[in-house]
């Protein structure tokens, strides 16, 4: 008995710890809920209509199912052979044929009318207050504000690096947050009660941009432009994910939309414009290795470490940068062309500025064991962009 107790004790403790961790997870406002069975709480009129349609269709179909099968089973039971009933011998009935054609037709029309109304409204992207292009990359989102307040803003939205580290450790952290694998470094910010048009496209493979609380989901296809829209009636944080299986990092491509009041949104736009102006580097500036490598380390941590690892060793099909012949090569254009155009599983990074690309290459050429002493200048990158 003692041996059995000793054997089971660790298992019971582990089960207790797992149960405690499971109970520690809370609903995420604007995101998934614990043991959620219904649709997300709606934040837009379209999402509310979709939820109504969901229940309308479900209840209507259930009632029809119960009525049809109740009549069928009642008829089978009531007129069974054991009670002496004999099968009737008759041919087609025009009346019956007309009835069971007209009634389903009417039912389908009654179901189609409200569904068509919502579908047409969901596709009407005209008269938008703000237009934003969402570009899918392996594996992050790029946002460009095209029209409306905030036009000209542009940034990448990437999974928070601390969440990726939790996942790399097996996702068993006791203090795992409610927004696990949904936190990003730069959320998409929009104003409340404004029509926001989202234009979707992709840089490499098919992605899909969607936020359940808004009732929107639109494919992002390379070489094509699609669009959708939403008007959030609530301020707060809302979450989604890429809804197309886009590669091995598919699970690490979240969508975070922050809806602000008009006053707060205006203040956010002003702050972002100041930051963008500060980041407008002179492409002809000559950087010292220490300064540009320090900048490159931050860019690497935000955009590259998820695949190539913080130690530059890579993982699986992802090639190592530490000791890489291309990184060590004195011909800096080889590294520049890979970042500008991509190669194999490596996506193109043209969306980064010339200075950022020069910085991350300079960092990789001098980090870990790659002590080359080589410096890539922004002007070197600019010279290769059109080639």
C-alpha positions as CSV (number, residue, x, y, z in Angstrom):
1,X,0.0,0.0,0.0
2,X,2.9,2.4,0.9
3,X,4.5,1.7,-2.5
4,X,1.2,2.5,-4.3
5,X,0.9,5.7,-2.3
6,X,4.4,6.8,-3.1
7,X,3.7,6.1,-6.8
8,X,0.4,8.0,-6.9
9,X,1.5,11.0,-4.7
10,X,3.5,12.8,-7.5
11,X,0.7,12.2,-10.0
12,X,-1.9,13.6,-7.6
13,X,0.3,16.6,-6.9
14,X,0.8,17.2,-10.6
15,X,-3.0,16.9,-11.2
16,X,-3.6,19.4,-8.4
17,X,-1.1,21.8,-9.8
18,X,-2.6,21.4,-13.3
19,X,-6.1,22.0,-11.9
20,X,-5.0,25.1,-10.1
21,X,-3.4,26.5,-13.2
22,X,-6.4,25.7,-15.3
23,X,-8.7,27.5,-12.8
24,X,-6.4,30.5,-12.8
25,X,-7.2,31.2,-16.4
26,X,-9.8,33.9,-16.8
27,X,-12.0,35.1,-19.7
28,X,-10.2,37.7,-22.0
29,X,-12.5,40.7,-22.7
30,X,-12.6,41.1,-26.4
31,X,-11.1,37.6,-26.9
32,X,-11.7,34.0,-26.1
33,X,-13.5,32.9,-23.0
34,X,-13.0,29.9,-20.7
35,X,-15.2,27.0,-21.9
36,X,-16.8,29.3,-24.4
37,X,-19.8,27.7,-26.2
38,X,-21.5,30.7,-27.8
39,X,-20.2,33.3,-30.3
40,X,-18.0,36.2,-29.1
41,X,-19.7,39.1,-27.4
42,X,-20.5,41.4,-30.3
43,X,-18.9,44.9,-30.5
44,X,-20.4,45.9,-33.8
45,X,-23.9,46.0,-35.3
46,X,-22.9,43.4,-38.0
47,X,-21.6,41.0,-35.3
48,X,-24.9,41.4,-33.4
49,X,-26.9,40.7,-36.6
50,X,-24.7,37.6,-37.2
51,X,-25.4,36.3,-33.7
52,X,-29.2,36.8,-34.2
53,X,-29.0,35.0,-37.6
54,X,-27.0,32.2,-36.0
55,X,-29.8,31.5,-33.4
56,X,-32.6,32.2,-35.9
57,X,-31.2,29.6,-38.3
58,X,-30.4,27.1,-35.5
59,X,-33.9,27.3,-33.9
60,X,-35.7,27.2,-37.3
61,X,-33.7,24.2,-38.5
62,X,-34.3,22.5,-35.1
63,X,-38.0,23.1,-35.2
64,X,-38.3,21.8,-38.8
65,X,-36.2,18.7,-37.9
66,X,-38.4,17.9,-34.9
67,X,-41.6,18.4,-36.8
68,X,-40.6,16.3,-39.8
69,X,-39.1,13.4,-37.8
70,X,-42.0,13.5,-35.2
71,X,-44.5,13.1,-38.0
72,X,-42.4,10.4,-39.6
73,X,-41.8,8.4,-36.5
74,X,-45.4,8.8,-35.4
75,X,-46.6,7.5,-38.7
76,X,-44.3,4.5,-38.5
77,X,-45.3,3.6,-35.0
78,X,-49.0,4.3,-35.4
79,X,-49.3,2.2,-38.6
80,X,-47.0,-0.6,-37.9
81,X,-47.7,-4.1,-39.2
82,X,-48.0,-5.6,-35.8
83,X,-51.3,-3.7,-35.3
84,X,-52.7,-5.2,-38.5
85,X,-52.1,-2.2,-40.8
86,X,-51.4,-3.0,-44.4
87,X,-49.4,-0.7,-46.7
88,X,-51.5,1.5,-49.0
89,X,-51.0,1.1,-52.8
90,X,-51.3,4.5,-54.4
91,X,-49.4,6.7,-56.9
92,X,-48.3,10.3,-57.0
93,X,-50.5,13.1,-55.6
94,X,-50.3,16.5,-57.3
95,X,-51.6,18.1,-54.1
96,X,-48.9,16.6,-51.9
97,X,-46.2,17.4,-54.5
98,X,-47.3,21.1,-54.6
99,X,-47.5,21.4,-50.8
100,X,-44.1,19.9,-50.1
101,X,-42.6,22.1,-52.8
102,X,-44.2,25.4,-51.8
103,X,-43.7,25.1,-48.0
104,X,-39.9,24.5,-48.2
105,X,-39.6,27.3,-50.8
106,X,-41.3,29.7,-48.4
107,X,-39.1,28.6,-45.5
108,X,-36.0,29.1,-47.6
109,X,-37.1,32.6,-48.7
110,X,-37.8,33.6,-45.1
111,X,-34.4,32.4,-44.0
112,X,-32.6,34.0,-47.0
113,X,-34.0,37.5,-46.6
114,X,-32.4,38.5,-43.3
115,X,-29.2,36.6,-44.2
116,X,-28.9,38.5,-47.5
117,X,-29.6,41.8,-45.8
118,X,-26.7,41.2,-43.4
119,X,-24.4,39.9,-46.1
120,X,-25.0,43.0,-48.3
121,X,-24.3,45.3,-45.4
122,X,-21.2,43.4,-44.4
123,X,-19.8,43.9,-48.0
124,X,-20.6,47.6,-48.2
125,X,-17.2,49.2,-47.6
126,X,-18.1,52.6,-49.0
127,X,-17.9,55.9,-47.1
128,X,-15.3,54.8,-44.7
129,X,-13.9,57.2,-42.1
130,X,-10.6,55.5,-41.9
131,X,-9.0,53.1,-44.4
132,X,-6.2,50.8,-43.4
133,X,-4.3,48.2,-45.4
134,X,-3.5,45.0,-43.5
135,X,-0.7,43.0,-45.1
136,X,0.0,39.5,-44.0
137,X,3.6,38.4,-43.7
138,X,5.1,35.1,-42.5
139,X,4.4,35.7,-39.6
140,X,3.2,39.1,-38.6
141,X,0.8,41.9,-39.8
142,X,1.8,45.1,-41.4
143,X,-0.6,48.1,-41.1
144,X,-0.7,51.1,-43.4
145,X,-3.2,53.9,-42.7
146,X,-4.2,55.1,-46.2
147,X,-7.1,57.5,-45.6
148,X,-8.8,59.4,-42.8
149,X,-7.3,60.6,-39.6
150,X,-3.9,58.9,-39.2
151,X,-3.1,58.6,-43.0
152,X,0.6,58.0,-43.5
153,X,1.1,55.9,-40.4
154,X,2.7,52.5,-40.9
155,X,4.0,49.8,-38.6
156,X,4.4,46.1,-38.1
157,X,2.5,44.1,-35.5
158,X,4.3,41.1,-34.1
159,X,3.7,38.6,-31.3
160,X,5.2,39.8,-28.0
161,X,8.6,38.2,-27.6
162,X,7.9,37.2,-23.9
163,X,4.9,35.2,-25.1
164,X,7.0,33.4,-27.7
165,X,9.5,32.5,-25.0
166,X,6.7,31.0,-22.9
167,X,5.6,28.9,-25.9
168,X,9.2,27.8,-26.5
169,X,9.3,26.6,-22.9
170,X,6.2,24.5,-23.5
171,X,3.6,27.0,-22.5
172,X,3.5,25.7,-18.9
173,X,4.3,28.9,-17.1
174,X,2.3,29.1,-13.9
175,X,1.8,32.9,-14.4
176,X,0.7,32.5,-18.1
177,X,-1.5,35.6,-18.8
178,X,-5.0,35.6,-20.1
179,X,-3.9,37.1,-23.4
180,X,-1.3,34.3,-23.9
181,X,-0.1,34.3,-27.6
182,X,-2.5,37.2,-28.3
183,X,-0.3,40.1,-27.1
184,X,1.5,42.1,-29.8
185,X,4.1,44.9,-29.8
186,X,2.0,47.3,-31.9
187,X,-1.8,46.8,-31.9
188,X,-4.0,48.2,-34.6
189,X,-5.6,51.4,-33.1
190,X,-8.9,52.7,-34.4
191,X,-11.5,55.2,-33.2
192,X,-14.9,54.1,-31.7
193,X,-18.1,54.6,-33.7
194,X,-16.2,55.2,-36.9
195,X,-16.4,53.1,-40.1
196,X,-13.0,51.5,-40.5
197,X,-12.3,49.8,-43.9
198,X,-9.7,47.1,-43.9
199,X,-8.0,46.3,-47.2
200,X,-6.3,43.0,-47.0
201,X,-3.4,41.5,-49.1
202,X,-0.4,39.3,-48.4
203,X,3.3,39.4,-49.1
204,X,4.0,35.7,-49.4
205,X,1.2,33.1,-48.8
206,X,-2.5,33.3,-48.1
207,X,-3.4,34.7,-44.7
208,X,-6.8,35.8,-43.3
209,X,-7.5,38.9,-41.1
210,X,-10.4,38.5,-38.7
211,X,-11.8,39.6,-35.4
212,X,-14.8,37.6,-34.1
213,X,-16.1,40.4,-31.9
214,X,-16.4,42.6,-35.0
215,X,-17.9,39.9,-37.2
216,X,-15.3,40.2,-39.8
217,X,-12.9,37.7,-41.5
218,X,-11.3,38.4,-44.9
219,X,-8.7,36.4,-46.8
220,X,-5.4,38.2,-47.5
221,X,-4.1,36.8,-50.8
222,X,-0.8,37.7,-52.5
223,X,-1.3,39.7,-55.6
224,X,-5.0,40.4,-54.8
225,X,-6.8,43.2,-52.8
226,X,-9.8,42.3,-50.7
227,X,-11.7,44.5,-48.2
228,X,-14.0,44.4,-45.3
229,X,-15.1,46.9,-42.6
230,X,-16.3,47.3,-39.1
231,X,-17.6,50.0,-36.8
232,X,-16.9,49.2,-33.2
233,X,-19.5,50.5,-30.8
234,X,-17.3,49.8,-27.7
235,X,-13.9,51.0,-26.6
236,X,-11.5,48.4,-25.5
237,X,-9.2,45.6,-26.7
238,X,-10.3,43.0,-29.2
239,X,-8.5,40.0,-30.5
240,X,-8.3,37.7,-33.5
241,X,-5.8,35.5,-35.3
242,X,-4.7,34.6,-38.8
243,X,-7.5,32.2,-40.0
244,X,-5.5,30.5,-42.8
245,X,-2.9,27.8,-42.2
246,X,0.0,29.9,-43.4
247,X,3.0,27.9,-42.3
248,X,4.8,26.7,-39.2
249,X,4.5,30.0,-37.3
250,X,0.7,30.2,-38.0
251,X,-0.1,30.0,-34.3
252,X,2.1,33.0,-33.6
253,X,0.3,35.6,-35.8
254,X,-2.3,37.3,-33.6
255,X,-4.4,40.3,-34.3
256,X,-5.0,42.9,-31.6
257,X,-7.3,45.9,-32.2
258,X,-7.4,48.7,-29.7
259,X,-10.5,50.9,-30.0
260,X,-10.1,54.3,-28.4
261,X,-12.4,57.3,-27.9
262,X,-12.1,59.9,-30.6
263,X,-10.1,62.2,-28.3
264,X,-7.7,59.5,-27.3
265,X,-7.4,58.4,-30.9
266,X,-6.5,61.9,-32.0
267,X,-3.8,62.0,-29.3
268,X,-2.5,58.6,-30.4
269,X,-2.2,59.7,-34.0
270,X,-0.3,62.9,-33.0
271,X,2.1,60.8,-30.9
272,X,2.7,58.3,-33.7
273,X,3.3,61.1,-36.2
274,X,6.0,62.5,-33.9
275,X,7.6,59.1,-33.5
276,X,7.6,58.6,-37.3
277,X,9.2,61.9,-37.9
278,X,11.9,61.1,-35.3
279,X,12.6,57.7,-37.1
280,X,13.1,59.3,-40.5
281,X,16.8,58.8,-40.7
282,X,19.0,60.3,-43.3
283,X,19.9,57.4,-45.6
284,X,23.3,59.1,-46.3
285,X,24.2,59.2,-42.6
286,X,27.4,57.2,-41.8
287,X,27.0,55.1,-38.7
288,X,29.6,53.8,-36.3
289,X,29.5,50.0,-35.7
290,X,28.6,50.3,-32.0
291,X,25.6,52.5,-32.6
292,X,24.1,50.7,-35.6
293,X,24.7,47.3,-34.0
294,X,22.9,48.4,-30.9
295,X,19.9,49.4,-33.0
296,X,20.1,46.2,-35.0
297,X,20.0,44.1,-31.8
298,X,16.5,45.6,-31.0
299,X,15.3,45.0,-34.5
300,X,16.6,41.4,-34.4
301,X,14.8,40.7,-31.1
302,X,11.5,42.0,-32.4
303,X,11.5,40.5,-35.9
304,X,14.1,37.7,-36.3
305,X,14.7,36.0,-33.0
306,X,11.4,34.1,-33.2
307,X,12.8,32.0,-36.1
308,X,16.5,32.3,-35.9
309,X,16.6,32.2,-32.1
310,X,18.2,34.7,-29.8
311,X,21.5,32.9,-30.0
312,X,21.4,32.9,-33.8
313,X,21.5,29.1,-34.0
314,X,18.3,28.6,-35.9
315,X,16.0,25.7,-35.5
316,X,15.0,22.8,-37.8
317,X,14.7,24.2,-41.4
318,X,15.6,27.7,-40.2
319,X,19.2,28.2,-40.9
320,X,21.6,29.4,-38.3
321,X,23.1,33.0,-38.6
322,X,25.9,32.3,-36.2
323,X,28.7,31.1,-38.4
324,X,26.7,31.4,-41.6
325,X,28.9,31.8,-44.7
326,X,26.6,34.4,-46.2
327,X,26.7,36.5,-43.0
328,X,30.4,36.2,-42.8
329,X,30.9,37.0,-46.5
330,X,32.7,40.3,-47.1
331,X,30.2,40.9,-49.9
332,X,27.5,42.7,-47.9
333,X,25.1,42.7,-50.9
334,X,24.3,39.0,-50.4
335,X,22.8,39.7,-47.0
336,X,21.0,42.8,-48.2
337,X,19.3,41.0,-51.1
338,X,18.1,38.2,-48.9
339,X,16.4,40.7,-46.6
340,X,15.0,42.8,-49.4
341,X,13.8,39.9,-51.6
342,X,13.6,36.8,-49.3
343,X,14.8,33.3,-50.1
344,X,13.1,30.0,-49.5
345,X,11.3,30.1,-46.2
346,X,12.8,33.5,-45.4
347,X,10.3,36.3,-46.2
348,X,11.2,39.6,-47.7
349,X,11.6,42.5,-45.3
350,X,11.3,45.4,-47.7
351,X,8.8,47.0,-45.2
352,X,11.8,47.9,-42.9
353,X,13.6,51.1,-43.5
354,X,17.0,51.2,-45.1
355,X,18.5,52.1,-41.7
356,X,16.8,49.2,-39.9
357,X,17.9,46.7,-42.5
358,X,21.4,48.0,-42.4
359,X,21.3,47.8,-38.6
360,X,20.1,44.2,-38.3
361,X,22.7,43.0,-40.9
362,X,25.4,44.9,-39.1
363,X,24.3,43.3,-35.8
364,X,24.3,39.7,-37.2
365,X,27.7,40.2,-38.8
366,X,29.2,41.1,-35.4
367,X,27.1,39.1,-32.9
368,X,27.8,35.7,-31.3
369,X,30.9,34.3,-33.0
370,X,30.5,36.5,-36.1
371,X,33.1,39.1,-35.2
372,X,33.6,40.4,-38.7
373,X,33.9,44.1,-37.9
374,X,31.8,44.8,-41.0
375,X,29.4,47.7,-41.0
376,X,26.5,48.0,-43.5
377,X,25.3,51.6,-44.1
378,X,21.8,52.7,-45.0
379,X,23.1,54.0,-48.3
380,X,24.2,50.4,-49.1
381,X,20.7,49.1,-48.7
382,X,19.2,52.0,-50.6
383,X,21.5,51.3,-53.6
384,X,20.2,47.7,-53.8
385,X,16.5,48.3,-53.4
386,X,15.9,48.7,-57.2
387,X,18.0,45.8,-58.2
